[in-house]
Amino acid sequence: MSDVTHEPSEFWIAIRQFWQAQKVWLISILLLGLLFVLDRSQFAQSIVFVSSALFSTAPFLVLSIAVAAWAGATGADNLIAKAFTGTPLLMIGLGALAGGISPFCSCGVIPLIAALLAMGVPLSAVMAFWLASPIMDPSMFVLTAGMISLEFATAKTIAAVGLGVFGGTIVHVLMKNGAFSDPLREGFGNGGCGGAKIRTPKPVMWRFWTETERRASFGSTALTTTLFLAKWLTLAFILESLMLAWVPAETVTAMIGGESLMPIITATLVGIPAYLNGYAALPLVGGLLHQGMAPGAAMAFLVAGGVTSIPAAMAVWALARPQVFALYIALSLSGAFLVGVLYQNWSLL
């Protein structure tokens, strides 16, 4: 028997890398291609719908891209370090607030969280930031206001901060009773490059255009954010066009409409597997709201889906011990349900 192992050819490696880099665009092209072959009428309607939706949201897209690029170029994200000083309860509140308004993505927050925990910042404050961060950021706020409403965007921001405070307070109580003395998995040191933001935060330069490096950072972030939003929103608007065409409003109302608790419970649980991406979820939820989705269910879906989405959850799993991960999921789901109930009652006033 030969012991020779067959390594994947360079061709297949290249194909796999291309798929990983462009899979969102490829899925969109595949969906449109299938529509073109199987249902020309719906293909035309979807093209018109996607074009119209992208055009109508363009002002919000431009503003959200500018906000993201500005935060990176000025170094405003370094202000996050100031949220983790003071008494534990103060740190919980500031950590939740920082998470709700920070521009960090689910993956980018990993080294920062590792640095915070390794440097001895209490898990309660870190958990507050961790829970709030995936739900809302400045770009998300702008797009939520444009695609759903300013009221909903404001409520979602309050929900992000509230969930952070809720989770951080529970962890604080558990820690006072001796739990979670060593939350990090073995092998994590001082948090790598993310630790530098906490140990030696760089000064913020609001007039970033005066430095070549910061101007380049602004352009690079703007381009990256544009491509990111374009691919996800294109896919989301294609799916929304199909949902509006093929899913009867009566079905949506029956499943996740009404004023009872069941739609909120359903949306909380469905938000775990059904959540594509924070930005892609917005037009889908907007379409569901127009079809009769309960406001509280919409809020629960976005909150639960954001915190338990694969990137956010894997960030926790990669860093923290299993018991911390289990608590993170439990806090996410229970907090999303409570947020949904509160928003539902408030919307009925």
C-alpha positions as CSV (number, residue, x, y, z in Angstrom):
1,M,0.0,0.0,0.0
2,S,1.3,3.4,-0.9
3,D,1.6,6.0,2.0
4,V,1.4,8.9,-0.4
5,T,-1.3,11.4,0.5
6,H,-3.0,13.3,-2.2
7,E,-2.9,17.1,-1.4
8,P,-5.6,19.3,-3.0
9,S,-4.4,20.7,-6.3
10,E,-3.6,24.4,-6.7
11,F,-6.7,24.7,-8.9
12,W,-9.1,23.5,-6.2
13,I,-7.3,25.5,-3.5
14,A,-7.8,28.6,-5.7
15,I,-11.5,27.7,-6.2
16,R,-12.1,27.3,-2.5
17,Q,-10.4,30.6,-1.7
18,F,-12.4,32.3,-4.4
19,W,-15.6,30.9,-3.0
20,Q,-14.8,31.9,0.6
21,A,-14.0,35.5,-0.6
22,Q,-16.9,35.9,-2.9
23,K,-19.6,33.5,-1.6
24,V,-22.1,36.2,-0.9
25,W,-21.9,37.7,-4.4
26,L,-22.0,34.2,-5.9
27,I,-25.1,33.3,-3.9
28,S,-26.8,36.4,-5.2
29,I,-25.8,35.6,-8.8
30,L,-27.0,32.1,-8.4
31,L,-30.4,33.2,-7.1
32,L,-30.9,35.6,-9.9
33,G,-29.7,33.0,-12.4
34,L,-32.3,30.5,-11.2
35,L,-35.0,33.2,-11.3
36,F,-34.0,34.1,-14.9
37,V,-34.3,30.4,-15.9
38,L,-37.4,29.4,-13.9
39,D,-39.4,32.6,-13.5
40,R,-38.6,35.5,-15.8
41,S,-41.4,37.7,-14.4
42,Q,-40.1,37.4,-10.8
43,F,-36.5,37.9,-12.1
44,A,-37.5,41.3,-13.5
45,Q,-39.5,42.2,-10.4
46,S,-36.5,41.3,-8.2
47,I,-34.1,43.3,-10.3
48,V,-36.4,46.4,-10.1
49,F,-36.9,45.8,-6.3
50,V,-33.2,45.5,-5.5
51,S,-32.3,48.5,-7.7
52,S,-35.0,50.7,-6.1
53,A,-34.1,49.6,-2.6
54,L,-30.4,50.3,-3.0
55,F,-31.2,53.7,-4.6
56,S,-33.5,54.7,-1.8
57,T,-31.1,53.6,0.9
58,A,-28.1,55.2,-0.8
59,P,-28.0,58.3,1.4
60,F,-28.0,56.2,4.5
61,L,-25.3,53.9,3.1
62,V,-23.1,56.8,2.3
63,L,-23.5,58.3,5.8
64,S,-22.9,54.9,7.5
65,I,-19.8,54.3,5.4
66,A,-18.5,57.8,6.3
67,V,-19.1,57.2,10.0
68,A,-17.2,53.9,9.9
69,A,-14.3,55.3,8.0
70,W,-14.2,58.4,10.2
71,A,-14.0,56.3,13.4
72,G,-11.1,54.4,12.1
73,A,-9.2,57.3,10.7
74,T,-9.5,59.6,13.8
75,G,-8.8,56.7,16.2
76,A,-12.1,57.3,18.0
77,D,-12.2,53.6,18.8
78,N,-9.4,54.2,21.2
79,L,-11.8,56.0,23.5
80,I,-13.1,52.6,24.4
81,A,-10.3,52.3,27.0
82,K,-11.9,54.9,29.1
83,A,-15.0,52.8,29.6
84,F,-13.1,50.3,31.8
85,T,-12.0,52.4,34.7
86,G,-13.7,52.9,38.0
87,T,-15.9,50.8,40.3
88,P,-17.3,47.5,38.9
89,L,-20.9,48.8,38.6
90,L,-19.7,52.0,36.9
91,M,-17.6,49.8,34.5
92,I,-20.7,47.7,33.7
93,G,-22.6,50.8,32.7
94,L,-19.8,52.4,30.7
95,G,-18.9,49.0,29.1
96,A,-22.5,48.5,27.9
97,L,-22.7,52.1,26.6
98,A,-19.3,51.7,24.8
99,G,-20.5,48.4,23.3
100,G,-23.7,50.0,22.1
101,I,-22.0,52.8,20.2
102,S,-18.6,51.3,19.3
103,P,-17.7,50.5,15.7
104,F,-16.2,47.1,16.4
105,C,-17.3,44.1,14.4
106,S,-17.8,40.7,15.9
107,C,-14.3,39.5,14.8
108,G,-12.5,42.7,15.4
109,V,-13.5,42.7,19.0
110,I,-11.8,39.4,19.8
111,P,-8.3,40.7,20.6
112,L,-9.8,43.6,22.5
113,I,-11.8,41.3,24.7
114,A,-8.8,39.1,25.3
115,A,-6.8,42.1,26.3
116,L,-9.4,43.3,28.7
117,L,-9.8,39.9,30.5
118,A,-6.1,39.2,30.5
119,M,-5.4,42.5,32.1
120,G,-7.8,41.9,35.0
121,V,-10.8,43.8,33.9
122,P,-13.8,42.2,35.6
123,L,-15.8,39.7,33.5
124,S,-19.0,41.6,34.5
125,A,-17.8,44.8,32.6
126,V,-16.4,42.8,29.7
127,M,-19.7,40.8,29.4
128,A,-21.6,44.1,29.3
129,F,-19.5,45.3,26.4
130,W,-19.6,41.9,24.7
131,L,-23.4,41.6,24.8
132,A,-24.0,45.1,23.6
133,S,-21.3,45.3,20.8
134,P,-22.9,43.0,18.2
135,I,-26.3,44.6,18.4
136,M,-25.6,48.2,17.4
137,D,-22.9,50.5,16.0
138,P,-23.0,53.9,14.4
139,S,-23.3,52.5,10.9
140,M,-26.0,50.1,12.0
141,F,-27.9,52.9,13.6
142,V,-28.0,55.0,10.4
143,L,-29.1,52.1,8.3
144,T,-31.7,50.9,10.8
145,A,-33.2,54.4,10.8
146,G,-33.3,54.5,7.1
147,M,-34.7,51.0,6.4
148,I,-37.1,50.7,9.4
149,S,-37.5,53.9,11.4
150,L,-35.6,56.3,13.6
151,E,-37.8,55.2,16.5
152,F,-36.8,51.6,16.0
153,A,-33.1,52.4,15.7
154,T,-33.2,54.4,18.9
155,A,-35.0,51.6,20.7
156,K,-32.5,49.0,19.4
157,T,-29.7,51.2,20.7
158,I,-31.3,51.4,24.1
159,A,-31.9,47.6,24.0
160,A,-28.2,47.0,23.3
161,V,-27.1,49.1,26.2
162,G,-29.9,47.6,28.4
163,L,-28.9,44.0,27.5
164,G,-25.3,44.9,28.4
165,V,-26.2,46.2,31.8
166,F,-28.6,43.3,32.4
167,G,-25.9,40.7,31.6
168,G,-23.1,42.5,33.3
169,T,-25.1,42.9,36.5
170,I,-26.0,39.2,36.6
171,V,-22.3,38.3,36.1
172,H,-21.3,40.7,38.8
173,V,-23.7,39.0,41.3
174,L,-22.4,35.6,40.3
175,M,-18.8,36.7,40.6
176,K,-19.4,38.0,44.2
177,N,-20.4,34.4,45.0
178,G,-17.1,33.0,43.6
179,A,-18.0,32.2,40.0
180,F,-15.9,32.8,36.9
181,S,-12.6,33.4,38.7
182,D,-10.7,32.3,35.5
183,P,-12.9,33.1,32.5
184,L,-10.2,32.8,29.7
185,R,-9.2,29.6,28.0
186,E,-5.6,28.5,28.4
187,G,-3.1,30.0,26.0
188,F,-4.4,33.6,25.9
189,G,-1.8,36.2,26.9
190,N,-2.1,39.9,26.9
191,G,-4.5,40.2,24.0
192,G,-2.0,40.9,21.2
193,C,-2.6,44.0,19.1
194,G,-6.0,44.6,20.7
195,G,-4.3,45.0,24.0
196,A,-2.5,48.1,22.8
197,K,-5.8,50.0,22.6
198,I,-6.2,49.4,26.4
199,R,-2.7,49.6,27.6
200,T,-1.5,52.6,25.6
201,P,-4.5,54.2,23.9
202,K,-3.4,56.5,21.1
203,P,-4.6,60.1,21.0
204,V,-7.7,60.8,18.9
205,M,-7.1,63.2,16.0
206,W,-10.3,64.7,14.8
207,R,-8.7,66.5,11.9
208,F,-7.5,63.2,10.5
209,W,-7.1,64.6,6.9
210,T,-3.9,66.5,8.0
211,E,-2.0,63.1,8.1
212,T,-1.3,61.0,5.0
213,E,-1.5,57.7,7.0
214,R,-4.9,58.6,8.4
215,R,-6.3,59.8,5.1
216,A,-5.2,56.4,3.7
217,S,-6.9,54.7,6.5
218,F,-10.1,56.6,5.8
219,G,-10.1,55.6,2.1
220,S,-9.3,51.9,2.9
221,T,-12.0,51.6,5.5
222,A,-14.5,53.4,3.3
223,L,-13.8,51.0,0.4
224,T,-13.9,47.9,2.6
225,T,-17.2,49.0,4.2
226,T,-18.7,49.8,0.9
227,L,-18.0,46.4,-0.6
228,F,-19.1,44.7,2.6
229,L,-22.5,46.5,2.7
230,A,-23.0,46.2,-1.0
231,K,-22.7,42.4,-1.1
232,W,-24.8,41.8,2.0
233,L,-27.6,44.3,1.2
234,T,-27.8,43.1,-2.4
235,L,-28.4,39.5,-1.1
236,A,-30.8,40.7,1.5
237,F,-32.9,42.8,-0.9
238,I,-33.1,39.8,-3.3
239,L,-34.3,37.6,-0.4
240,E,-36.8,40.3,0.6
241,S,-38.2,40.5,-2.9
242,L,-38.8,36.8,-2.9
243,M,-40.3,36.8,0.6
244,L,-42.7,39.6,-0.3
245,A,-43.7,37.7,-3.5
246,W,-43.9,34.2,-2.2
247,V,-44.7,34.4,1.6
248,P,-48.3,35.5,2.2
249,A,-48.8,38.3,4.7
250,E,-51.4,36.1,6.4
251,T,-48.7,33.5,7.1
252,V,-46.3,36.0,8.7
253,T,-49.1,37.5,10.8
254,A,-50.2,34.0,12.0
255,M,-46.6,33.0,13.0
256,I,-45.1,36.2,14.4
257,G,-47.9,38.8,14.5
258,G,-50.2,39.8,17.2
259,E,-49.8,41.0,20.8
260,S,-49.2,37.7,22.7
261,L,-45.9,36.4,24.0
262,M,-45.6,33.5,21.5
263,P,-44.5,35.6,18.5
264,I,-41.7,37.1,20.6
265,I,-40.6,33.7,21.8
266,T,-40.7,32.3,18.3
267,A,-38.7,35.3,16.9
268,T,-36.1,35.0,19.7
269,L,-35.5,31.3,18.9
270,V,-35.7,31.7,15.1
271,G,-33.3,34.5,15.3
272,I,-30.5,32.1,16.1
273,P,-30.4,30.0,12.9
274,A,-32.0,32.5,10.6
275,Y,-29.8,35.5,11.2
276,L,-27.6,36.2,8.2
277,N,-25.8,39.4,9.1
278,G,-26.7,42.5,11.1
279,Y,-27.0,44.6,7.9
280,A,-28.7,41.9,5.8
281,A,-31.3,41.3,8.5
282,L,-32.6,44.9,8.4
283,P,-34.4,44.9,5.0
284,L,-35.8,41.4,5.8
285,V,-37.2,42.5,9.1
286,G,-38.5,45.7,7.5
287,G,-40.4,43.6,5.0
288,L,-41.8,41.4,7.7
289,L,-43.0,44.4,9.7
290,H,-44.9,45.6,6.6
291,Q,-46.5,42.1,6.4
292,G,-47.7,42.1,10.0
293,M,-44.7,41.1,12.1
294,A,-45.2,42.2,15.7
295,P,-42.8,45.0,16.7
296,G,-41.6,43.2,19.8
297,A,-40.9,40.1,17.7
298,A,-38.9,42.1,15.3
299,M,-36.8,43.6,18.1
300,A,-36.3,40.2,19.7
301,F,-35.2,38.7,16.4
302,L,-32.6,41.4,15.7
303,V,-31.2,41.3,19.3
304,A,-31.1,37.5,19.7
305,G,-29.8,37.0,16.2
306,G,-27.1,39.7,16.5
307,V,-25.7,38.4,19.8
308,T,-25.9,34.7,18.9
309,S,-24.8,35.0,15.2
310,I,-21.9,32.8,14.3
311,P,-19.2,35.5,14.3
312,A,-20.3,36.9,17.6
313,A,-20.8,33.5,19.3
314,M,-17.5,32.1,17.9
315,A,-15.7,35.1,19.3
316,V,-16.9,34.1,22.8
317,W,-16.3,30.4,22.3
318,A,-12.7,31.0,21.0
319,L,-11.8,33.1,24.1
320,A,-13.8,32.0,27.1
321,R,-14.3,28.8,29.0
322,P,-17.4,26.7,28.2
323,Q,-19.3,27.9,31.3
324,V,-18.8,31.5,30.2
325,F,-20.0,30.7,26.7
326,A,-23.1,29.0,28.1
327,L,-23.9,32.0,30.3
328,Y,-23.4,34.3,27.3
329,I,-26.0,32.4,25.2
330,A,-28.4,32.2,28.2
331,L,-28.1,36.0,28.8
332,S,-28.5,36.7,25.1
333,L,-31.8,34.7,24.7
334,S,-33.4,35.8,28.0
335,G,-32.3,39.4,27.4
336,A,-33.6,39.4,23.8
337,F,-37.0,38.0,25.0
338,L,-37.3,40.7,27.7
339,V,-36.3,43.4,25.2
340,G,-39.0,42.1,22.8
341,V,-41.7,42.2,25.5
342,L,-40.8,45.7,26.7
343,Y,-40.7,47.1,23.1
344,Q,-44.0,45.4,22.3
345,N,-45.7,46.9,25.3
346,W,-44.2,50.3,24.6
347,S,-45.3,50.2,20.9
348,L,-48.8,49.6,22.0
349,L,-49.0,52.7,24.2
